[in-house]
Structure formats: structure tokens, C-alpha cells
Amino acid sequence: MEIDVSDTVCPQTVLIVKRCLEELESGDELTVVGDYPPAERSIRRSCYKHGYDISTASTDSETEFALRIRVNEGTEP
């Protein structure tokens, strides 16, 4: 699943990602694309706190970020 949170600021970005993660099962991945650097930091912090695996995904833009979030068994949004 992929979502675009561009033109969205905190805390909305984290809430959108959380809702999407609630729909996924263990082993599924969510790719998040956005353009607001504080949102990237907030999403990373929230994912680490709740036990998700998170990594940087590639993007063609210098002004956007892309994150890949993997749902682990036992993680809770």
C-alpha cells in the first residue's frame, strides 16, 4: 500500500499513517511519500515507538521523502 501525505502537516500526517497501518497485517508494508520534513521525523518517531520496522525508500524528488514501514507481528498502531 502507498499513501501520499504531501501538503499535509503534523499531526495529521501521523494520524493518516496510523489509520492506514491499522488496516494492514503482519508482514505487510506501507510506503509513505510526503514533502514536510517535520512530518517525516514525527512518522519515524511514532513507528519506532510502536515497534514497526521503518526504512528510507527511494524517491526521484529532492523535496520529498519516502518511507517504507513494515508491520511486525505484535505491533500495535
Secondary structure, 3 states (H helix, E strand, C coil): CEEECCCCCCCHHHHHHHHHHHCCCCCCEEEEEECCHHHHHHHHHHHHHHCCEEEECCCCCCCCEEEEEECCCCCCC
